[in-house]
Amino acid sequence: MSLAEITARMHKAEQAAGREVGSTRLIAVSKVQPNERVAAVLQQGHRLFGENKVQEAAGKWPDFREEFGDIEVHLIGPLQTNKARQAMQLFDAIHSVDRPKLANTLARLAQEMGQCPEVFIQINTGEETQKAGVLPKDADAFIQECRNLDLPVQGLMCIPPVEEEPSLHFALLAKIAERNGLTGLSMGMSSDFERAIALGATHVRVGSAIFGARDYG
Ligand SMILES: *Cc1c(COP(=O)(O)O)cnc(C)c1O
């Protein structure tokens, strides 16, 4: 599907939800995609991308930034503390802050570097043991902890369980954000971004619908 088609569907979903058209940001998730496909989307003028691995992002975005100028890249995958410094140099936002050790490391590096990417706190809304994220019951305390560290917390992020209706998870994420006075909601992927927009997503993370299926071979 083309970038224009995705954008049109986003606008329609915003309109249907009574939201301002163009108020949701589209993160084009370029992980694993061949560089030609990414370059094609850059050539269409898109400037906001998502990656889930620090190493992979480090291998492509410095070159793309040199060629295409200002590009925003967001980290949407898990972050190990030993890669935090590199992540802070590469990314404009980190959507996967989910534990005190990482929050403390980011805060210390932010002091040292005098800058910090936007922070989204990942919530494990489905309480899945294999999935990253703070449990819903621990969310309020962790958000406060991050604020006490002076991290620039923009909002929350979730990845709903594959087998469940995502809207329930989007609604839960929105509720936790609202009671904590947070406006950013990173939720919705290729198969459910319209439902996420209906529930207030400010950032949707769309990969395969823009670039085609990922080839992990
Ligand atoms: C890969 C990925 C996406 C994009 O998934 P698609 O189904 O290809 O749109 C979104 N969010 C996260 C966290 C991802 O890892």
The ligand as an ORCA input file, in Angstrom:
! r2SCAN-3c Opt
* xyz 0 1
  C       7.580     -4.157     13.735
  C       6.846     -3.283     14.671
  C       5.761     -2.494     14.232
  C       5.230     -2.509     12.818
  O       4.536     -3.682     12.554
  P       3.667     -3.861     11.208
  O       2.712     -4.916     11.556
  O       4.620     -4.231     10.140
  O       3.005     -2.566     10.936
  C       5.158     -1.677     15.157
  N       5.572     -1.616     16.442
  C       6.604     -2.352     16.893
  C       7.016     -2.232     18.314
  C       7.269     -3.204     16.026
  O       8.297     -3.941     16.497
*
